Amino acid sequence: MKKLYTIENDEPEKLLRLDELLRKKIPQIIKNDVSNSKIRRLIIAGAVFVDGRQIRVPGANLGKKAVVTVELDEEKLFFEKTPDDISFEVDEKSVLYEDDSIIVVNKPSFFPTEAGMVESRDNLHAAVIRYLHGKNPSLRNPPYVGVMHRLDRETSGVILFTKKRSVNAACHDMFEQHTAKKIYHAVVSTICTEESFSVDMLMGRISPKSQAAKWGRVKRDGLPSHTDFNVCGAVVRNGKKCSVIECRPQTGRTHQIRVHLASVDLPILGDVLYGGSKFSRIMLHAASLEFPHPETGKITLVSAPEPPEFVD
């Protein structure tokens, strides 16, 4: 049940950010601790008003006499949706490549790449740290592991982490400058009649911040994006013939392949956010990564086998 609370800055000599004031006051009001991430979500969801105006920016600066009103539903505030994440531990079979400076892992579907707002949620970054620590338990502290790029939660396949900070700059540059070449395989919800095609567009967020992030074509203030596609086969899924498409992104925008395929009426099977038919997962797999090694410069190719759901 929602309740309306009015909060005033009782230290008017101090200029506070909105999230700072709520972090201080809300635990006092409800007699319970509230994490920083929950405060941010409360603001972004549109439940906070400053002097009668809805504010969705956690870092908004408050005037000395600002009056903040909060619509608070304690039951929803403390409810954590349980995602259908799998339990996963990195082992020798899931390590595709490893040396002193980097480790490349075959990420499973339904496992996040890194920690999100729910602090207790497991993720691949944490699993890689556990794996490396298990190989060298004499270390007093968990080993360093750097996140260089990401895969969506339901996307499987090749992902690279660094094992020492000295190679971070080189790895960052190879992803920024696209000297790291990625190939993905996607199963789309229908048959494609073209042998090859490309999609080029300005991309930006098209959904409100209070809703699930959705990206798409925008006319201005977007980022350029380009993907080359080749049709490489067909499979039958859900009793329907579907194309298997090789995807070679030349830029690295959020949801880029998913958006590009949907824009030409070839949504990925399982990707209901972008118009795909329902399936057990989003059928997108990072099949290979080719990159100049950050220490030697040698071109290194790492591939991940396709999961069973991709193979007839």
GITA-V481870 format. One record per residue. N is the residue number from 1. PSI is psi in degrees with one decimal (* if undefined). OMEGA is omega in whole degrees, 0 to 359 (999 if undefined). D_LAST is the distance of its C-alpha to the last C-alpha in Angstrom with 2 decimals. Layout:
# GITA-V481870
n:N psi:PSI omega:OMEGA d_last:D_LAST
n:N psi:PSI omega:OMEGA d_last:D_LAST
This chain:
# GITA-V481870
n:1 psi:130.3 omega:182 d_last:50.21
n:2 psi:138.9 omega:172 d_last:51.11
n:3 psi:148.9 omega:182 d_last:54.42
n:4 psi:125.1 omega:180 d_last:56.21
n:5 psi:137.0 omega:176 d_last:57.68
n:6 psi:129.4 omega:184 d_last:60.06
n:7 psi:130.0 omega:176 d_last:60.21
n:8 psi:149.4 omega:177 d_last:62.94
n:9 psi:111.3 omega:182 d_last:63.26
n:10 psi:6.0 omega:173 d_last:66.05
n:11 psi:68.9 omega:188 d_last:66.42
n:12 psi:-15.0 omega:178 d_last:67.30
n:13 psi:-13.4 omega:181 d_last:68.50
n:14 psi:137.3 omega:172 d_last:64.89
n:15 psi:119.5 omega:183 d_last:62.33
n:16 psi:154.4 omega:166 d_last:59.01
n:17 psi:156.0 omega:181 d_last:55.44
n:18 psi:-46.3 omega:182 d_last:54.04
n:19 psi:-31.6 omega:177 d_last:51.48
n:20 psi:-43.7 omega:179 d_last:54.26
n:21 psi:-43.8 omega:181 d_last:56.51
n:22 psi:-35.8 omega:177 d_last:53.85
n:23 psi:-32.8 omega:180 d_last:52.84
n:24 psi:-40.5 omega:192 d_last:56.51
n:25 psi:-38.2 omega:186 d_last:57.36
n:26 psi:-43.8 omega:176 d_last:54.45
n:27 psi:-32.4 omega:177 d_last:54.47
n:28 psi:-36.9 omega:183 d_last:58.21
n:29 psi:-46.4 omega:187 d_last:57.72
n:30 psi:0.7 omega:177 d_last:55.06
n:31 psi:43.4 omega:181 d_last:56.23
n:32 psi:147.6 omega:177 d_last:52.80
n:33 psi:145.4 omega:178 d_last:51.00
n:34 psi:128.7 omega:183 d_last:48.56
n:35 psi:158.3 omega:177 d_last:46.16
n:36 psi:-38.2 omega:181 d_last:46.36
n:37 psi:-36.5 omega:179 d_last:42.83
n:38 psi:-37.5 omega:177 d_last:43.87
n:39 psi:-45.4 omega:180 d_last:46.97
n:40 psi:-43.9 omega:181 d_last:44.95
n:41 psi:-36.2 omega:179 d_last:42.54
n:42 psi:-43.2 omega:181 d_last:45.59
n:43 psi:-48.8 omega:183 d_last:47.10
n:44 psi:-30.9 omega:180 d_last:43.99
n:45 psi:-7.7 omega:176 d_last:43.38
n:46 psi:21.3 omega:183 d_last:46.78
n:47 psi:5.5 omega:186 d_last:48.76
n:48 psi:135.0 omega:181 d_last:51.53
n:49 psi:137.9 omega:177 d_last:54.51
n:50 psi:117.5 omega:184 d_last:57.22
n:51 psi:40.1 omega:176 d_last:60.52
n:52 psi:-5.9 omega:181 d_last:58.77
n:53 psi:132.4 omega:178 d_last:56.03
n:54 psi:127.7 omega:180 d_last:52.37
n:55 psi:128.6 omega:181 d_last:51.21
n:56 psi:13.9 omega:183 d_last:47.56
n:57 psi:108.0 omega:183 d_last:48.28
n:58 psi:-35.5 omega:183 d_last:48.58
n:59 psi:12.7 omega:181 d_last:50.76
n:60 psi:134.3 omega:179 d_last:53.20
n:61 psi:140.7 omega:182 d_last:56.80
n:62 psi:141.6 omega:171 d_last:59.20
n:63 psi:161.3 omega:184 d_last:62.80
n:64 psi:-28.2 omega:182 d_last:65.44
n:65 psi:20.9 omega:182 d_last:66.12
n:66 psi:142.0 omega:175 d_last:62.64
n:67 psi:122.2 omega:183 d_last:61.82
n:68 psi:129.9 omega:177 d_last:58.22
n:69 psi:133.8 omega:183 d_last:56.88
n:70 psi:128.4 omega:171 d_last:53.70
n:71 psi:113.6 omega:189 d_last:51.87
n:72 psi:124.5 omega:172 d_last:50.60
n:73 psi:101.1 omega:187 d_last:48.53
n:74 psi:-35.7 omega:181 d_last:48.65
n:75 psi:-44.2 omega:179 d_last:46.03
n:76 psi:-33.6 omega:181 d_last:43.44
n:77 psi:-38.1 omega:184 d_last:44.68
n:78 psi:4.9 omega:176 d_last:43.88
n:79 psi:127.5 omega:176 d_last:40.63
n:80 psi:115.8 omega:176 d_last:37.56
n:81 psi:132.1 omega:178 d_last:34.23
n:82 psi:108.9 omega:180 d_last:31.84
n:83 psi:160.6 omega:178 d_last:28.53
n:84 psi:48.2 omega:176 d_last:25.34
n:85 psi:146.8 omega:174 d_last:25.08
n:86 psi:163.1 omega:168 d_last:23.48
n:87 psi:132.8 omega:185 d_last:25.69
n:88 psi:136.1 omega:172 d_last:24.86
n:89 psi:134.2 omega:175 d_last:26.80
n:90 psi:134.2 omega:175 d_last:26.34
n:91 psi:-176.6 omega:184 d_last:26.30
n:92 psi:-32.8 omega:180 d_last:26.11
n:93 psi:-33.2 omega:182 d_last:22.32
n:94 psi:-6.7 omega:175 d_last:21.95
n:95 psi:117.2 omega:183 d_last:24.66
n:96 psi:-28.9 omega:180 d_last:23.33
n:97 psi:141.8 omega:176 d_last:26.85
n:98 psi:137.5 omega:169 d_last:30.37
n:99 psi:-161.2 omega:185 d_last:33.92
n:100 psi:-20.2 omega:187 d_last:37.30
n:101 psi:-26.3 omega:182 d_last:36.74
n:102 psi:160.7 omega:172 d_last:33.12
n:103 psi:133.4 omega:180 d_last:30.06
n:104 psi:128.2 omega:189 d_last:26.49
n:105 psi:150.2 omega:173 d_last:24.08
n:106 psi:102.0 omega:183 d_last:20.39
n:107 psi:133.3 omega:175 d_last:20.90
n:108 psi:161.4 omega:172 d_last:18.80
n:109 psi:154.7 omega:179 d_last:18.30
n:110 psi:37.6 omega:175 d_last:21.22
n:111 psi:120.5 omega:184 d_last:23.77
n:112 psi:150.6 omega:178 d_last:26.52
n:113 psi:-43.8 omega:184 d_last:27.43
n:114 psi:174.5 omega:183 d_last:31.13
n:115 psi:143.4 omega:175 d_last:33.77
n:116 psi:-151.5 omega:183 d_last:34.51
n:117 psi:-25.7 omega:177 d_last:37.46
n:118 psi:104.7 omega:191 d_last:36.76
n:119 psi:-29.8 omega:184 d_last:38.18
n:120 psi:-4.4 omega:185 d_last:36.77
n:121 psi:128.2 omega:181 d_last:33.11
n:122 psi:160.0 omega:183 d_last:31.14
n:123 psi:166.7 omega:186 d_last:29.34
n:124 psi:-39.0 omega:178 d_last:27.76
n:125 psi:-47.5 omega:179 d_last:31.09
n:126 psi:-37.3 omega:181 d_last:32.85
n:127 psi:-36.2 omega:177 d_last:30.22
n:128 psi:-41.4 omega:177 d_last:30.66
n:129 psi:-44.8 omega:179 d_last:34.41
n:130 psi:-42.0 omega:181 d_last:34.13
n:131 psi:-47.8 omega:182 d_last:32.09
n:132 psi:-36.8 omega:178 d_last:34.64
n:133 psi:-38.0 omega:179 d_last:37.54
n:134 psi:-30.2 omega:178 d_last:36.24
n:135 psi:-23.0 omega:182 d_last:36.26
n:136 psi:67.4 omega:187 d_last:39.83
n:137 psi:-11.0 omega:179 d_last:41.43
n:138 psi:-14.6 omega:178 d_last:44.91
n:139 psi:133.4 omega:181 d_last:44.53
n:140 psi:-34.0 omega:180 d_last:46.88
n:141 psi:154.8 omega:176 d_last:44.69
n:142 psi:145.7 omega:181 d_last:40.93
n:143 psi:157.7 omega:176 d_last:39.82
n:144 psi:136.2 omega:173 d_last:39.45
n:145 psi:123.6 omega:182 d_last:35.98
n:146 psi:136.9 omega:177 d_last:35.85
n:147 psi:119.5 omega:183 d_last:33.31
n:148 psi:-28.9 omega:176 d_last:32.79
n:149 psi:176.2 omega:187 d_last:29.97
n:150 psi:156.3 omega:169 d_last:27.71
n:151 psi:143.9 omega:175 d_last:24.25
n:152 psi:154.9 omega:185 d_last:24.00
n:153 psi:-42.4 omega:183 d_last:23.56
n:154 psi:-6.4 omega:178 d_last:19.98
n:155 psi:134.5 omega:179 d_last:18.95
n:156 psi:170.0 omega:170 d_last:17.54
n:157 psi:-158.0 omega:192 d_last:18.14
n:158 psi:127.9 omega:174 d_last:21.18
n:159 psi:137.8 omega:186 d_last:24.62
n:160 psi:138.5 omega:173 d_last:27.98
n:161 psi:151.9 omega:174 d_last:31.13
n:162 psi:153.2 omega:179 d_last:34.56
n:163 psi:-7.7 omega:175 d_last:36.53
n:164 psi:148.0 omega:187 d_last:39.92
n:165 psi:-25.1 omega:185 d_last:41.66
n:166 psi:-18.6 omega:180 d_last:42.97
n:167 psi:0.7 omega:184 d_last:39.64
n:168 psi:-43.3 omega:183 d_last:38.99
n:169 psi:-44.8 omega:180 d_last:40.79
n:170 psi:-40.2 omega:179 d_last:38.92
n:171 psi:-40.7 omega:177 d_last:35.50
n:172 psi:-43.9 omega:182 d_last:36.62
n:173 psi:-38.6 omega:184 d_last:37.76
n:174 psi:-27.4 omega:175 d_last:34.55
n:175 psi:-37.2 omega:178 d_last:32.61
n:176 psi:-41.6 omega:184 d_last:35.53
n:177 psi:-1.2 omega:175 d_last:36.05
n:178 psi:30.8 omega:168 d_last:32.33
n:179 psi:-14.1 omega:169 d_last:32.77
n:180 psi:118.0 omega:185 d_last:29.75
n:181 psi:120.7 omega:181 d_last:26.82
n:182 psi:140.7 omega:171 d_last:23.68
n:183 psi:128.2 omega:177 d_last:20.27
n:184 psi:154.9 omega:169 d_last:17.81
n:185 psi:133.2 omega:179 d_last:14.34
n:186 psi:141.4 omega:170 d_last:14.21
n:187 psi:118.8 omega:183 d_last:12.08
n:188 psi:161.6 omega:191 d_last:14.96
n:189 psi:-1.7 omega:182 d_last:15.86
n:190 psi:-175.1 omega:179 d_last:16.50
n:191 psi:133.1 omega:176 d_last:16.34
n:192 psi:132.1 omega:183 d_last:18.50
n:193 psi:-8.0 omega:179 d_last:20.82
n:194 psi:150.7 omega:174 d_last:22.09
n:195 psi:-36.5 omega:178 d_last:20.95
n:196 psi:155.0 omega:179 d_last:22.58
n:197 psi:167.4 omega:178 d_last:24.92
n:198 psi:153.7 omega:175 d_last:26.79
n:199 psi:132.2 omega:181 d_last:28.13
n:200 psi:125.9 omega:181 d_last:31.51
n:201 psi:161.8 omega:167 d_last:33.43
n:202 psi:128.3 omega:182 d_last:35.82
n:203 psi:143.7 omega:175 d_last:34.08
n:204 psi:171.6 omega:178 d_last:35.81
n:205 psi:133.7 omega:181 d_last:35.61
n:206 psi:1.9 omega:179 d_last:35.93
n:207 psi:151.8 omega:176 d_last:36.09
n:208 psi:153.5 omega:182 d_last:39.25
n:209 psi:-21.8 omega:181 d_last:39.54
n:210 psi:-6.0 omega:181 d_last:39.81
n:211 psi:170.8 omega:178 d_last:36.32
n:212 psi:137.0 omega:184 d_last:32.79
n:213 psi:125.3 omega:177 d_last:32.55
n:214 psi:134.4 omega:185 d_last:31.14
n:215 psi:158.1 omega:181 d_last:31.44
n:216 psi:-171.3 omega:180 d_last:31.78
n:217 psi:132.7 omega:175 d_last:33.84
n:218 psi:156.8 omega:183 d_last:37.55
n:219 psi:-24.9 omega:180 d_last:40.54
n:220 psi:165.0 omega:179 d_last:42.46
n:221 psi:22.1 omega:177 d_last:42.48
n:222 psi:178.7 omega:178 d_last:38.78
n:223 psi:138.6 omega:180 d_last:37.13
n:224 psi:144.3 omega:180 d_last:35.73
n:225 psi:146.4 omega:182 d_last:31.97
n:226 psi:133.1 omega:175 d_last:29.86
n:227 psi:137.5 omega:173 d_last:26.19
n:228 psi:139.2 omega:184 d_last:24.79
n:229 psi:142.9 omega:172 d_last:21.40
n:230 psi:133.0 omega:177 d_last:19.34
n:231 psi:125.1 omega:186 d_last:16.51
n:232 psi:12.4 omega:177 d_last:13.94
n:233 psi:-171.3 omega:180 d_last:11.16
n:234 psi:149.1 omega:175 d_last:9.61
n:235 psi:163.1 omega:176 d_last:6.83
n:236 psi:122.5 omega:177 d_last:8.08
n:237 psi:139.7 omega:184 d_last:9.44
n:238 psi:31.9 omega:180 d_last:12.70
n:239 psi:16.5 omega:184 d_last:12.79
n:240 psi:141.9 omega:179 d_last:13.24
n:241 psi:131.2 omega:183 d_last:11.96
n:242 psi:147.3 omega:177 d_last:11.89
n:243 psi:144.0 omega:170 d_last:12.65
n:244 psi:124.4 omega:188 d_last:11.51
n:245 psi:131.9 omega:174 d_last:14.97
n:246 psi:130.5 omega:185 d_last:16.66
n:247 psi:127.6 omega:180 d_last:19.72
n:248 psi:90.3 omega:181 d_last:22.88
n:249 psi:135.0 omega:177 d_last:25.52
n:250 psi:-8.3 omega:174 d_last:29.06
n:251 psi:174.0 omega:186 d_last:30.64
n:252 psi:59.4 omega:181 d_last:29.81
n:253 psi:155.4 omega:178 d_last:30.59
n:254 psi:129.0 omega:178 d_last:29.50
n:255 psi:23.3 omega:189 d_last:26.30
n:256 psi:-52.5 omega:183 d_last:26.55
n:257 psi:-41.3 omega:180 d_last:23.00
n:258 psi:-45.3 omega:180 d_last:22.58
n:259 psi:-44.4 omega:183 d_last:25.95
n:260 psi:-43.5 omega:179 d_last:25.52
n:261 psi:-39.9 omega:178 d_last:22.33
n:262 psi:-31.3 omega:183 d_last:23.94
n:263 psi:-18.8 omega:178 d_last:27.09
n:264 psi:27.9 omega:176 d_last:25.53
n:265 psi:35.5 omega:175 d_last:23.96
n:266 psi:58.4 omega:181 d_last:20.42
n:267 psi:147.5 omega:181 d_last:20.28
n:268 psi:137.3 omega:178 d_last:17.37
n:269 psi:129.7 omega:181 d_last:15.30
n:270 psi:-9.8 omega:183 d_last:17.14
n:271 psi:74.5 omega:186 d_last:20.13
n:272 psi:-25.1 omega:179 d_last:22.70
n:273 psi:-33.6 omega:182 d_last:25.57
n:274 psi:23.9 omega:171 d_last:24.87
n:275 psi:7.4 omega:179 d_last:23.84
n:276 psi:155.9 omega:177 d_last:20.10
n:277 psi:152.2 omega:180 d_last:18.77
n:278 psi:141.0 omega:177 d_last:18.64
n:279 psi:179.0 omega:184 d_last:15.57
n:280 psi:-18.4 omega:179 d_last:15.46
n:281 psi:170.7 omega:170 d_last:16.13
n:282 psi:122.1 omega:189 d_last:16.81
n:283 psi:69.9 omega:177 d_last:13.69
n:284 psi:128.3 omega:186 d_last:15.67
n:285 psi:127.2 omega:176 d_last:15.34
n:286 psi:98.9 omega:190 d_last:18.22
n:287 psi:-35.7 omega:182 d_last:16.63
n:288 psi:158.5 omega:176 d_last:20.00
n:289 psi:121.9 omega:178 d_last:23.74
n:290 psi:128.1 omega:188 d_last:26.34
n:291 psi:154.4 omega:172 d_last:29.93
n:292 psi:124.9 omega:182 d_last:33.46
n:293 psi:133.9 omega:187 d_last:34.25
n:294 psi:-17.0 omega:178 d_last:36.89
n:295 psi:-41.2 omega:185 d_last:39.37
n:296 psi:-21.3 omega:185 d_last:38.90
n:297 psi:-6.6 omega:180 d_last:37.49
n:298 psi:134.2 omega:179 d_last:35.08
n:299 psi:123.7 omega:185 d_last:31.83
n:300 psi:129.9 omega:180 d_last:29.12
n:301 psi:124.8 omega:178 d_last:25.36
n:302 psi:130.9 omega:182 d_last:23.14
n:303 psi:150.3 omega:177 d_last:19.33
n:304 psi:130.0 omega:178 d_last:17.05
n:305 psi:148.7 omega:180 d_last:13.62
n:306 psi:140.7 omega:176 d_last:10.86
n:307 psi:159.8 omega:183 d_last:10.59
n:308 psi:-33.9 omega:183 d_last:7.89
n:309 psi:-12.4 omega:177 d_last:7.69
n:310 psi:-16.0 omega:190 d_last:6.79
n:311 psi:132.7 omega:175 d_last:3.81
n:312 psi:* omega:999 d_last:0.00
